[in-house]
Amino acid sequence: MSHYLQQFLDSLWLESGLSDNTVQAYRQDLESFAKWLAQFDTDLAAATRADILKYQGVRLAQGRKVRSEARLLSSLRRFYRYLCREAIRETDPTTQIESPRIGKPLPSSLTEQEVEDLLTQPDINKALGHRDRTMLEVLYATGLRVSELVTLKFEQVNMRQGLVRCVGKGNKERLVPLGEIALDWLQQYLLEARPMLLEGHISEDLFPTRRGKAMSRQAFWYLIKRYAKQADINKALSPHTLRHAFATHLLNHGADLRVVQLLLGHSDLSTTQIYTHVAKERLKSLHATHHPRA
C-alpha cells in the first residue's frame, strides 16, 4: 500500500469520525485505482486528471453503476485534497471533474426498430416531407441537439468528406460524421426538395421553412411528436429523443464511451455516463450468445 494512502486512511480514523465501513470503502476505491495505475508505472499520489478520466471510462465500459462511480470520485477528491493540504502535491486533479448525476433518469429512448418506424413516417413525395425525413436521418446519424440541427447552415456541411461542423454549447466546435445513409438523403434533399422549398429564394439555412427561414426548435419538436404518433410509438418523448437513441445504439453496438462523448459534444466524460446503463442490453445479448449455459 502507498505510504501516502496509509497516512490518509489514518487521518480519516483520527479526524473525521467516519464509520469502519466508510473508511474501508475509501480504502477499496483508492487501492483499486492504485492497482490500475501500477500497470502504467504511475503512483497514486502522482495521478493526473487524464488518468482519472481514463479510469472512469474503463469502469463505465464495464457497466459500473452511477452510484459506484460517484463514490469513487468522492474518495479520490478527499484523498487528493488531503495531499494538497499536506503539501505533498500542488494541485488537485479532481477539481475539474464533474460528479456523476445520481437519480436523474435518462429520458425515454427508442429501440432501433422504433427509430426505423419513425424515420419512414414523412411523405417523401412532398418537399416538406422530404426535408423532414432528411432532418430525422441527419439527427439520428449525428446525435446533434435539436437546436444545433435547426440552425445548421449550408456551409457547415462538407458533402465530399461526409462531415458536419457543429457549434454546440459554449461555442465549442466539433466535427461529426454523417454516415452513408444520411449523406445519401442529404444529397437527394439538396438536389430536389430544398430548391422546391425555396422557390428561387436564397437561404443560408440548411433546412429552411417555406419562408426561407430556419425552423424553430419548437416546430421541429412538434414534427417529432406527430411522426411518433403516426408510427404508434407510445413513449414519453423529448426533443432529444433521437440524440438519446444515437448514443444508446452506439454503445449497444460496442462504441467506446469516449467516442460517444466526442460525438455528443460533452465536455466531460461524466456527462456521457448517463447512457451506460442502457448498454446493459448489449451485455445481456453478448452473455446470451457466448455463455455456454445462457
ABEGO torsion letter per residue (X at the ends): XBAAAAAAAAAAAAAAGBBAAAAAAAAAAAAAAAAAAAAAGBBAAABBAAAAAAAAAAAAAAGBBAAAAAAAAAAAAAAAAAAAAAGABABBAAAABBBBBBGBBBBBBBBAAAAAAAAAABBAABAAAAAAAAAAAAAAAAGBBAAAAAABBAAABBAAAGBBBBBBBGGBBBBBBAEAAAAAAAAAAAAAAAAAAAGGBBBABABBBAAGBBBBAAAAAAAAAAAAAAAGBBBBBBAAAAAAAAAAAAAAAGBBAAAAAAAAGBABAAAAAAAAAAAAAAAAAAAAAABAAX
